[in-house]
């Protein structure tokens, strides 16, 4: 089993684009300490959602210094936003061995989308990000972690290799659906160490049941 850790923003958030976004930003010091904690843990995989500028200004050099790899899930609709990753940033990340995935177009939940909206978020965003980054986009991360059976069917039909959630569970390395733990402003090195090393408990059972419900509803 592996542990997928997901970051959203590093440093100080200037303004929230969505209510509650600051909860998912961690300080630079905490982020660097977490990287040092997991750098020798092959069972830990790292990813970054939302395509914030801190992915390249803070995270990228820190990862390279520690010879770590990560996946970056960008938003196609924010490529021209100065607070977000640009096309050249995506190409730099890819050329350094980082993986580039899709987080959609506008960071809206994908559950229950109409056909036109679903095409924009699942297909058009993928095409735009592939062109921007200079390579194929095979993996996708679900905005806000929301999904159901219909959405999973759509993702399978358009051919995504891996789907990343926010279900706070360990994952099998080869699974199509990869659960992740989102790192929040309240986390510390100690709390992340606990996530990586802890034995299954009541909370895991609840999260597992919630994940199963999402897949069949």
Beta strands, then each sheet from edge to edge (+ up, - down):
strand 1: 3-7
strand 2: 9-10
strand 3: 25-26
strand 4: 44-49
strand 5: 70-74
strand 6: 99-102
strand 7: 139-141
strand 8: 162-164
strand 9: 177-178
strand 10: 181-182
sheet 1: 6+ 5+ 4+ 1+ 10+
sheet 2: 2+ 3+
sheet 3: 7+ 8+ 9+
end
